[in-house]
Amino acid sequence: MDLRNIAIIAHVDHGKTTLVDELLKQSGTYRENQATTERAMDSNDIERERGITILAKCTSVEHDGIRINIVDTPGHADFGGEVERILSMVDGVCLLVDAAEGPMPQTKFVLAKALALGLRPIVILNKVDKADAEPDRALNEVFDLFANLGATDEQLDFPHLYASGRSGWADMSLDGPRKDLTALFDTVIRHVQSPKQVARQAEPFQMLATTLGSDPFMGRVLTGRVESGTLKIGDTLKALSRTGERIEQFRVSKILAFRGLGQTPIDEAQAGDIVTVAGMTKATVADTLCDLSLDVPLPSQPIDPPTISVTFGINDSPLAGKDGTKVQSRVIRERLMKEAESNVAIKIEDTPGGEAFIVSGRGELQMGVLIENMRREGFELSISRPRVIFKEEGGQRMEPIEEVTIDVDDEYSGAVIDKLTGERKGDLVEMRPAGVGKTRIVAHVPSRGLIGYHGQFLTDTRGTGVLNRIFHEWAPFKGHIQGRRQGVLISMENGTTVAFALWNLEDRGKLFLGAQEQVYEGMIIGEHSRDNDLEVNPLKGKKLTNMRASGTDEAVRLTTPVRMSLEEAISYIDDDELVEVTPKIIRLRKRHLDPHERKRQTRAG
């Protein structure tokens, strides 16, 4: 059967997964009476809850007797490592662009990777049926982006379609019939070449592992595109590392091919197809699975380096072990090492004491998703504030700079620009109208300046602003950037909070918890209204007497406490603070719970 391999790439929330839903429906993948769900490719619980794609996933459809393997990729910059790997096993890409928003930071990132590999994208202007859609402007901006990224003449001559993924149509012209996705299927078949690997079927077998998975029955499984030769069940292969070292020799126990939403066992895999292979015990992502006669590994796509690091440690608070079952450092280390195997954008280092581990990655969201997965698995952790990774270049200290794109109401643009270019050491690159009453701001800001900024940004824009960020370049160190300005309220007792005590503390600042909640000495219970830390007693009840008079008691009505999400908590804490994460609750605490130890550390610092 003739074959096409494509990836769908776009900025977050531009409609990739919804479009794949419609491609599956219109290709006959579902039976007529089969129950279907929205965003079928977002199979992970966290993906469904947050409405974003985190892991790249494959599917397969048939159209006019041609099989099209489709890879749905993440749209958030923190998961760019998934996109970088996936692009190496496809022959074409569909670049989705929101007709209202136009190209966004992640659009630029994924497009640059695709162009560098020599792929010729198909541009799909999605959501053209939105009230504020401007498809012609968006198309011009996409062309300018291609030109700015150094696209060849052949790549600049890209086909474009107008579409509405949610309504299930795509047409070559804006005033087309708006009936179905036939025009998109036909464009993919016509524009994307069949895999060059098909001509290499007579050569020895080679496959580059792109994604790693596990199956309760088959064990370790690796997915990738067959670069040459054919593979049958029972064949003996060897795995080579990127440097050509032999990792293991194994017998293929199962071969799976993508057919619709599921994977179907097949007897033989041929060059050009995307398949999953089982039978290995050590081979991982970026390794080459090949015939025993070969000794040279396939080149793997280099991955952009991490820009931030977070320390994962054991939970040593007085409440440790009450919620989770996995609390030992050994178990935490095993889980992190397992994550690093399948996620090449993450790096794990041991600390000298062995009680904590430094995890380096792309951003706070990527770290937040990893921590969320671990807490759902029963882990208890203590998490440090994210730190930016610096590097030395020519004797000069360099730091990562991010390109920030912000869409905000006109009235709030001044406050946003003031924060970014003032205390956070950013440079304003562009400022232009972005529709009725909206302004688009593009700035280059040090990664250090963006840690903890998102909460402040939502406050400054009354929750109406949209902020997107992506790694831009390494630049010389820009000097000191002030962290959080407010101090915190710290519990000085162990026990259960009392409503009367919290009511009296409300004048001191915002509280992070309510009545009848467990606290311990050194735990952060709120934000101080001033810039210093304050130790308070949230357990102090009202002194009762036997003399009562009508009207002397005041009704205790507590203000609703501020409840932070995991990412907000990680961004909020200071260098001497930690986030305590358990399967049931997220708490903030001081690194040193003993007040005397905190004072000693402050004097030493």
C-alpha positions as CSV (number, residue, x, y, z in Angstrom):
1,M,0.0,0.0,0.0
2,D,1.2,3.5,-0.8
3,L,2.2,5.5,2.3
4,R,2.5,9.1,3.6
5,N,4.0,10.1,7.0
6,I,3.0,13.5,8.3
7,A,3.1,15.5,11.6
8,I,0.6,18.1,12.6
9,I,2.4,21.0,14.3
10,A,1.1,24.3,15.8
11,H,1.1,26.6,18.7
12,V,-0.9,25.5,21.8
13,D,-4.7,25.6,21.4
14,H,-4.6,26.3,17.7
15,G,-6.7,23.1,17.0
16,K,-4.3,20.2,16.2
17,T,-6.0,17.5,18.2
18,T,-9.6,18.6,17.2
19,L,-8.5,18.5,13.5
20,V,-7.1,14.9,14.0
21,D,-10.5,13.9,15.5
22,E,-12.3,15.0,12.3
23,L,-9.6,13.3,10.1
24,L,-10.3,10.0,11.9
25,K,-14.1,10.4,11.6
26,Q,-14.1,11.3,7.9
27,S,-11.6,8.5,7.0
28,G,-14.0,5.8,8.2
29,T,-11.9,4.9,11.3
30,Y,-15.0,4.8,13.5
31,R,-18.0,2.6,12.9
32,E,-21.2,4.4,12.2
33,N,-22.7,3.6,15.6
34,Q,-19.4,3.9,17.6
35,A,-19.3,6.2,20.6
36,T,-16.6,8.8,20.2
37,T,-15.0,11.3,22.5
38,E,-13.6,14.8,21.9
39,R,-9.8,15.1,21.4
40,A,-9.4,11.3,21.1
41,M,-5.6,11.6,20.8
42,D,-5.4,13.3,24.3
43,S,-5.5,10.0,26.2
44,N,-3.6,11.1,29.3
45,D,-5.7,12.3,32.3
46,I,-3.7,15.5,32.7
47,E,-4.0,16.2,28.9
48,R,-7.8,16.0,29.2
49,E,-7.9,18.1,32.3
50,R,-5.7,20.9,31.0
51,G,-6.9,20.7,27.4
52,I,-3.3,20.5,26.0
53,T,-1.3,17.8,24.3
54,I,1.8,16.8,26.3
55,L,2.9,13.5,24.6
56,A,3.2,13.1,20.8
57,K,1.0,10.2,19.6
58,C,0.6,8.4,16.3
59,T,-2.5,7.4,14.4
60,S,-3.3,6.1,10.9
61,V,-6.0,6.8,8.4
62,E,-6.7,5.5,4.8
63,H,-7.9,7.7,1.9
64,D,-8.3,6.5,-1.7
65,G,-6.3,3.4,-1.0
66,I,-3.3,5.4,0.5
67,R,-2.4,5.0,4.2
68,I,-1.5,8.3,6.0
69,N,0.4,8.0,9.3
70,I,-0.4,11.1,11.3
71,V,1.5,12.3,14.4
72,D,-0.2,14.7,16.8
73,T,2.4,16.8,18.5
74,P,2.4,19.0,21.7
75,G,1.8,22.8,21.2
76,H,3.5,24.1,24.4
77,A,7.1,25.2,24.2
78,D,7.9,23.3,27.4
79,F,7.3,20.0,25.5
80,G,9.3,21.0,22.4
81,G,11.6,18.0,22.9
82,E,8.7,15.8,21.8
83,V,8.3,17.7,18.6
84,E,12.0,17.7,17.8
85,R,12.2,13.9,18.0
86,I,9.0,13.3,16.0
87,L,9.9,15.4,13.0
88,S,12.8,13.1,12.2
89,M,10.3,10.3,11.3
90,V,7.9,12.1,9.0
91,D,8.1,13.3,5.4
92,G,5.9,16.3,5.7
93,V,4.1,18.6,8.2
94,C,0.8,20.4,8.4
95,L,1.4,23.7,10.1
96,L,-1.8,24.9,11.8
97,V,-2.2,28.6,12.4
98,D,-5.2,30.3,14.1
99,A,-6.7,32.7,11.6
100,A,-7.3,35.3,14.4
101,E,-4.1,35.0,16.4
102,G,-1.7,34.4,13.5
103,P,1.8,32.9,14.1
104,M,2.7,32.6,17.8
105,P,6.0,31.7,19.5
106,Q,5.6,27.9,19.3
107,T,4.6,28.3,15.6
108,K,8.0,29.8,15.0
109,F,9.8,27.1,17.0
110,V,8.2,24.1,15.3
111,L,8.4,25.7,11.9
112,A,12.1,26.4,12.3
113,K,12.8,22.7,13.2
114,A,10.7,21.5,10.2
115,L,12.5,23.8,7.7
116,A,15.9,22.8,9.0
117,L,15.1,19.2,8.2
118,G,14.2,20.2,4.6
119,L,10.4,19.4,5.1
120,R,7.9,21.3,2.9
121,P,5.0,22.4,5.2
122,I,1.3,22.6,4.2
123,V,-0.2,25.7,5.9
124,I,-3.7,25.3,7.3
125,L,-5.4,28.6,8.4
126,N,-7.7,27.1,11.1
127,K,-10.7,28.7,12.9
128,V,-11.6,31.0,9.9
129,D,-15.2,30.9,11.0
130,K,-14.4,32.8,14.2
131,A,-15.8,36.4,14.4
132,D,-12.4,38.0,14.7
133,A,-10.6,35.8,12.1
134,E,-8.4,37.6,9.6
135,P,-7.1,34.8,7.4
136,D,-5.4,37.1,4.8
137,R,-3.4,38.9,7.5
138,A,-2.5,35.6,9.1
139,L,-1.4,34.1,5.8
140,N,0.9,37.1,5.1
141,E,2.4,36.8,8.6
142,V,3.1,33.1,8.0
143,F,4.8,33.9,4.7
144,D,7.0,36.6,6.4
145,L,7.8,34.0,9.1
146,F,8.9,31.5,6.5
147,A,11.1,34.2,4.9
148,N,12.6,35.3,8.3
149,L,13.5,31.6,9.1
150,G,15.5,31.3,5.9
151,A,13.0,29.0,4.0
152,T,14.1,27.9,0.5
153,D,12.2,28.9,-2.6
154,E,10.6,25.5,-2.7
155,Q,9.5,25.7,0.9
156,L,8.1,29.3,0.4
157,D,5.9,27.9,-2.4
158,F,3.7,26.2,0.2
159,P,0.1,25.2,-0.4
160,H,-2.4,26.7,2.0
161,L,-6.0,25.8,3.0
162,Y,-8.7,27.5,4.9
163,A,-10.3,25.3,7.6
164,S,-12.5,24.9,10.6
165,G,-11.3,21.8,12.5
166,R,-14.3,21.8,14.9
167,S,-16.8,22.0,12.0
168,G,-14.8,19.4,10.0
169,W,-14.1,21.1,6.7
170,A,-11.1,22.4,4.8
171,D,-11.0,24.1,1.4
172,M,-8.4,25.6,-1.0
173,S,-10.3,28.9,-1.1
174,L,-12.1,30.9,1.5
175,D,-15.4,30.8,-0.3
176,G,-15.3,27.0,-0.8
177,P,-18.2,24.6,-0.2
178,R,-17.2,24.1,3.5
179,K,-18.4,20.5,3.4
180,D,-15.6,18.1,4.5
181,L,-11.8,17.5,4.7
182,T,-11.4,16.0,1.2
183,A,-9.2,19.0,0.1
184,L,-6.8,18.4,3.0
185,F,-6.5,14.7,2.3
186,D,-5.9,15.4,-1.4
187,T,-3.3,18.1,-0.6
188,V,-1.4,15.7,1.7
189,I,-1.3,12.9,-0.8
190,R,-0.3,15.3,-3.6
191,H,2.2,17.5,-1.8
192,V,3.9,15.0,0.7
193,Q,6.2,12.5,-0.9
194,S,6.0,8.8,-0.1
195,P,8.9,7.8,2.2
196,K,12.3,7.6,0.5
197,Q,13.0,4.6,2.7
198,V,10.6,2.4,0.6
199,A,13.4,2.1,-2.0
200,R,15.7,0.6,0.6
201,Q,13.7,-2.5,1.4
202,A,16.5,-4.9,0.2
203,E,19.1,-3.4,2.6
204,P,19.7,-4.7,6.2
205,F,17.1,-3.6,8.8
206,Q,17.6,-0.2,10.6
207,M,15.2,1.8,12.8
208,L,15.8,4.9,15.0
209,A,13.8,4.7,18.2
210,T,11.8,7.9,18.7
211,T,9.4,7.2,21.6
212,L,9.6,4.8,24.5
213,G,6.7,3.1,26.1
214,S,5.8,0.2,28.3
215,D,3.1,-2.5,28.1
216,P,2.0,-4.8,31.0
217,F,2.2,-7.8,28.7
218,M,5.0,-6.9,26.3
219,G,7.3,-4.9,28.6
220,R,9.5,-2.2,27.0
221,V,8.4,-1.0,23.6
222,L,10.0,1.4,21.2
223,T,8.3,3.3,18.3
224,G,10.1,4.7,15.2
225,R,10.2,4.7,11.4
226,V,11.8,1.8,9.6
227,E,14.7,3.4,7.7
228,S,15.7,0.3,5.7
229,G,15.0,-3.4,5.2
230,T,12.1,-5.5,6.6
231,L,11.5,-6.9,10.0
232,K,9.7,-10.1,11.0
233,I,8.6,-11.5,14.4
234,G,11.4,-13.6,15.8
235,D,14.2,-11.7,14.0
236,T,17.3,-11.0,16.1
237,L,18.4,-7.4,16.3
238,K,21.0,-5.4,18.2
239,A,20.7,-1.9,19.8
240,L,23.4,0.7,19.2
241,S,23.8,4.0,21.2
242,R,24.3,7.4,19.5
243,T,28.0,6.8,19.8
244,G,27.9,3.3,18.2
245,E,28.3,1.3,21.4
246,R,26.5,-2.0,21.5
247,I,23.8,-1.9,24.2
248,E,22.1,-5.3,23.8
249,Q,21.1,-8.0,21.5
250,F,17.4,-9.2,21.5
251,R,14.8,-11.2,19.7
252,V,11.7,-9.3,18.4
253,S,8.7,-10.6,20.2
254,K,6.0,-8.4,18.7
255,I,5.5,-5.8,15.9
256,L,2.6,-3.3,16.1
257,A,1.4,-0.9,13.4
258,F,-0.9,2.1,13.9
259,R,-4.3,1.5,12.5
260,G,-6.8,4.1,13.5
261,L,-6.7,4.9,17.2
262,G,-5.3,1.5,18.1
263,Q,-2.3,-0.6,17.3
264,T,-2.6,-3.9,15.4
265,P,-0.1,-6.7,15.6
266,I,1.5,-7.4,12.1
267,D,3.9,-10.1,10.9
268,E,6.2,-7.9,8.9
269,A,7.3,-4.3,9.0
270,Q,8.6,-2.6,5.9
271,A,10.9,0.4,5.2
272,G,9.0,3.7,5.5
273,D,6.3,2.6,7.9
274,I,6.0,3.8,11.5
275,V,5.9,0.8,13.9
276,T,6.3,-0.2,17.5
277,V,8.7,-3.1,18.4
278,A,8.8,-5.2,21.6
279,G,11.5,-7.5,22.9
280,M,14.3,-5.3,24.2
281,T,15.1,-4.6,27.8
282,K,17.7,-1.7,27.7
283,A,17.4,0.2,24.4
284,T,15.8,3.6,24.7
285,V,15.0,6.8,22.8
286,A,17.6,7.9,20.2
287,D,19.1,4.4,20.0
288,T,19.4,2.5,16.7
289,L,17.7,-0.9,16.3
290,C,19.5,-2.7,13.5
291,D,20.6,-6.0,11.8
292,L,23.5,-7.8,13.5
293,S,25.7,-7.0,10.4
294,L,25.5,-3.2,11.0
295,D,27.8,-1.2,13.3
296,V,27.1,2.4,12.4
297,P,24.1,4.1,14.3
298,L,21.6,6.4,12.6
299,P,22.1,10.1,13.3
300,S,19.6,11.4,15.8
301,Q,18.2,14.9,15.9
302,P,20.1,17.1,18.5
303,I,17.8,18.3,21.3
304,D,17.9,21.9,22.6
305,P,19.4,22.1,26.0
306,P,17.4,22.6,29.3
307,T,17.1,26.1,30.6
308,I,15.8,25.7,34.2
309,S,16.5,23.2,37.0
310,V,14.5,22.2,40.0
311,T,15.6,20.2,43.1
312,F,13.4,17.2,43.9
313,G,13.9,16.0,47.5
314,I,12.3,13.8,50.1
315,N,9.4,15.1,52.2
316,D,11.0,15.6,55.7
317,S,8.1,17.6,57.2
318,P,6.3,16.5,60.4
319,L,3.4,15.3,58.2
320,A,5.5,13.2,55.9
321,G,4.2,9.8,55.0
322,K,0.6,10.4,56.0
323,D,-0.8,10.8,52.4
324,G,1.7,9.0,50.1
325,T,3.2,5.5,49.9
326,K,6.4,6.4,48.0
327,V,8.6,8.6,50.2
328,Q,12.1,7.1,50.1
329,S,14.8,8.9,48.0
330,R,15.7,5.6,46.3
331,V,12.1,5.2,44.9
332,I,12.1,8.9,43.8
333,R,15.4,8.4,42.0
334,E,14.2,5.3,40.2
335,R,11.1,7.2,39.0
336,L,13.1,10.2,37.8
337,M,15.6,8.0,35.9
338,K,12.7,6.3,34.2
339,E,11.3,9.6,33.2
340,A,14.7,10.8,31.8
341,E,14.8,7.6,29.6
342,S,11.6,8.4,27.7
343,N,11.9,12.2,27.8
344,V,15.1,13.4,26.3
345,A,14.4,17.0,27.1
346,I,15.0,16.2,30.9
347,K,18.3,15.7,32.6
348,I,18.7,14.2,36.1
349,E,21.7,14.7,38.5
350,D,22.4,13.4,42.0
351,T,23.2,15.8,44.8
352,P,26.2,15.1,47.1
353,G,24.0,13.9,50.0
354,G,21.9,11.6,47.9
355,E,18.7,12.9,49.5
356,A,17.8,15.2,46.6
357,F,18.0,15.2,42.8
358,I,18.5,18.1,40.4
359,V,16.0,17.9,37.5
360,S,16.7,20.1,34.5
361,G,14.1,20.8,31.8
362,R,12.5,23.4,29.5
363,G,10.1,25.2,31.8
364,E,7.8,25.4,34.8
365,L,4.9,23.7,33.1
366,Q,7.0,20.7,32.1
367,M,8.2,20.4,35.7
368,G,4.7,20.8,36.9
369,V,3.3,18.0,34.8
370,L,6.1,15.6,35.9
371,I,5.4,16.5,39.6
372,E,1.6,16.1,39.1
373,N,2.1,12.7,37.5
374,M,4.4,11.6,40.4
375,R,1.9,12.8,43.1
376,R,-0.9,10.8,41.4
377,E,1.3,7.8,41.6
378,G,1.6,8.1,45.4
379,F,4.9,10.1,45.7
380,E,5.6,12.7,48.4
381,L,8.2,15.3,47.4
382,S,9.7,18.6,48.4
383,I,10.3,20.9,45.5
384,S,12.7,23.9,45.3
385,R,12.2,27.2,43.5
386,P,13.2,26.8,39.7
387,R,16.7,28.1,39.0
388,V,17.9,29.3,35.6
389,I,20.8,27.3,34.1
390,F,23.8,29.6,33.1
391,K,26.7,28.7,30.8
392,E,30.2,30.1,30.2
393,E,31.1,31.3,26.7
394,G,34.4,33.0,25.9
395,G,34.9,33.7,29.6
396,Q,31.5,35.5,29.9
397,R,28.5,34.3,31.9
398,M,25.5,33.7,29.6
399,E,21.9,33.3,30.5
400,P,18.8,32.1,28.6
401,I,16.6,34.8,27.1
402,E,13.0,34.1,26.2
403,E,10.7,35.7,23.6
404,V,7.5,36.7,25.2
405,T,4.4,37.3,23.2
406,I,1.5,38.9,25.0
407,D,-2.1,39.8,23.9
408,V,-3.6,42.2,26.3
409,D,-6.4,44.8,26.5
410,D,-5.1,48.3,25.5
411,E,-5.7,49.8,29.0
412,Y,-3.3,47.2,30.7
413,S,-0.4,47.4,28.2
414,G,1.4,50.1,30.1
415,A,1.6,48.1,33.3
416,V,2.8,45.0,31.4
417,I,5.5,46.9,29.6
418,D,6.6,48.6,32.8
419,K,7.0,45.3,34.6
420,L,8.8,43.5,31.8
421,T,11.2,46.2,30.7
422,G,11.8,47.6,34.2
423,E,12.5,45.3,37.2
424,R,12.6,42.2,35.0
425,K,15.3,43.5,32.6
426,G,13.4,42.8,29.4
427,D,13.7,44.5,26.0
428,L,10.6,45.6,24.1
429,V,10.8,44.3,20.5
430,E,7.4,45.0,19.0
431,M,4.1,46.6,20.0
432,R,1.1,46.7,17.6
433,P,-2.7,46.5,17.6
434,A,-4.1,43.0,17.6
435,G,-7.8,43.5,16.9
436,V,-10.4,45.7,18.6
437,G,-9.2,47.0,21.9
438,K,-6.2,44.6,22.0
439,T,-2.4,45.1,21.9
440,R,0.2,42.6,21.0
441,I,3.5,43.0,22.9
442,V,6.7,41.1,21.9
443,A,9.6,41.3,24.3
444,H,12.9,39.5,25.0
445,V,13.1,38.8,28.7
446,P,15.7,36.8,30.8
447,S,14.2,33.5,31.9
448,R,15.0,34.6,35.5
449,G,12.7,37.5,35.1
450,L,9.7,35.3,34.1
451,I,9.9,32.9,37.1
452,G,6.9,33.8,39.2
453,Y,5.7,36.5,36.8
454,H,2.6,34.8,35.5
455,G,0.5,35.4,38.7
456,Q,1.5,39.0,38.7
457,F,0.7,39.3,35.0
458,L,-2.9,37.9,35.6
459,T,-3.4,40.4,38.4
460,D,-2.1,43.3,36.2
461,T,-4.4,42.4,33.3
462,R,-7.4,41.4,35.5
463,G,-7.2,37.9,34.2
464,T,-7.7,38.9,30.5
465,G,-4.1,38.8,29.2
466,V,-2.6,35.8,27.3
467,L,1.1,35.2,27.7
468,N,3.2,32.9,25.5
469,R,6.9,32.3,25.9
470,I,9.7,30.4,24.1
471,F,13.5,30.1,24.3
472,H,15.1,32.8,22.1
473,E,18.9,32.8,22.7
474,W,21.7,32.9,25.1
475,A,22.9,36.4,26.1
476,P,25.3,38.0,28.5
477,F,24.2,38.0,32.2
478,K,21.9,41.1,32.8
479,G,22.5,41.6,36.5
480,H,20.4,41.2,39.6
481,I,16.7,40.7,39.2
482,Q,14.6,41.3,42.4
483,G,12.5,38.3,43.4
484,R,9.3,38.3,45.4
485,R,8.7,41.5,47.3
486,Q,6.3,40.4,50.0
487,G,7.3,38.4,53.1
488,V,5.4,35.4,54.3
489,L,3.4,34.4,57.4
490,I,5.0,31.3,59.1
491,S,3.4,29.1,61.6
492,M,5.2,28.8,64.9
493,E,3.2,25.8,66.2
494,N,2.2,22.3,65.3
495,G,-1.5,21.4,65.3
496,T,-4.8,22.3,63.7
497,T,-5.8,25.8,62.7
498,V,-8.5,27.7,64.6
499,A,-10.9,30.0,62.8
500,F,-10.6,32.7,65.6
501,A,-6.8,32.8,65.2
502,L,-7.0,33.1,61.4
503,W,-9.6,35.8,61.6
504,N,-7.2,37.9,63.8
505,L,-4.4,37.2,61.3
506,E,-6.3,38.5,58.2
507,D,-5.0,42.1,58.9
508,R,-1.5,40.8,58.5
509,G,-1.9,39.6,54.9
510,K,-3.5,37.0,52.6
511,L,-4.0,33.5,54.0
512,F,-3.3,30.3,52.0
513,L,-5.5,28.0,54.2
514,G,-8.7,27.8,56.2
515,A,-9.8,26.6,59.6
516,Q,-9.3,23.0,60.8
517,E,-6.3,22.3,58.6
518,Q,-3.1,20.7,59.7
519,V,0.0,23.0,60.1
520,Y,3.5,22.6,61.5
521,E,6.3,24.8,62.7
522,G,8.0,26.5,59.7
523,M,5.0,26.0,57.4
524,I,4.0,29.0,55.3
525,I,0.3,29.8,55.9
526,G,0.0,33.2,54.1
527,E,1.6,36.2,52.5
528,H,2.6,39.1,54.7
529,S,1.4,42.6,53.8
530,R,5.0,43.8,54.3
531,D,8.4,42.8,52.9
532,N,9.5,40.8,56.0
533,D,8.7,37.3,57.2
534,L,6.5,37.1,60.3
535,E,6.0,34.1,62.7
536,V,2.4,33.8,63.8
537,N,0.3,31.4,65.8
538,P,-2.7,30.1,63.8
539,L,-3.8,27.8,66.7
540,K,-4.6,30.4,69.3
541,G,-8.3,30.1,70.3
542,K,-10.5,32.6,72.1
543,K,-10.2,32.8,75.8
544,L,-13.5,31.9,77.4
545,T,-15.0,33.2,80.6
546,N,-18.2,32.5,82.5
547,M,-19.3,36.1,82.2
548,R,-21.3,36.7,79.0
549,A,-23.3,39.6,77.7
550,S,-25.5,39.9,74.7
551,G,-23.7,41.3,71.7
552,T,-20.1,40.9,73.0
553,D,-19.2,38.0,70.7
554,E,-18.2,38.9,67.2
555,A,-19.1,36.6,64.4
556,V,-16.0,35.0,62.8
557,R,-16.3,35.2,59.0
558,L,-13.1,34.2,57.3
559,T,-12.1,35.5,53.8
560,T,-11.8,32.7,51.3
561,P,-8.1,31.6,51.3
562,V,-5.8,31.8,48.3
563,R,-5.4,28.2,46.9
564,M,-2.4,27.9,44.5
565,S,-2.0,25.4,41.7
566,L,1.2,23.4,41.6
567,E,2.9,25.7,39.0
568,E,1.8,28.8,40.9
569,A,3.3,27.4,44.2
570,I,6.6,26.5,42.5
571,S,6.9,30.0,41.0
572,Y,5.8,31.7,44.2
573,I,8.4,30.4,46.6
574,D,11.7,32.0,47.4
575,D,15.2,30.4,47.4
576,D,14.9,29.5,51.1
577,E,11.5,27.9,50.7
578,L,10.1,24.6,49.4
579,V,6.8,23.2,48.1
580,E,5.7,20.1,49.9
581,V,3.7,17.9,47.4
582,T,1.7,14.9,48.5
583,P,-1.1,13.0,46.7
584,K,-3.7,15.0,48.6
585,I,-2.4,18.4,49.3
586,I,0.2,21.1,48.3
587,R,1.8,23.0,51.1
588,L,4.5,25.8,51.2
589,R,7.2,25.7,53.9
590,K,10.6,27.1,54.8
591,R,13.6,25.0,53.9
592,H,14.7,25.0,57.5
593,L,11.7,24.5,59.8
594,D,13.6,25.4,63.0
595,P,13.5,29.3,63.5
596,H,16.9,29.3,65.1
597,E,18.4,27.5,62.1
598,R,16.7,29.9,59.7
599,K,18.2,32.9,61.5
600,R,21.7,31.2,61.5
601,Q,21.4,30.6,57.7
602,T,20.3,34.2,57.1
603,R,23.3,35.5,59.1
604,A,25.6,33.1,57.2
605,G,24.1,34.2,53.8
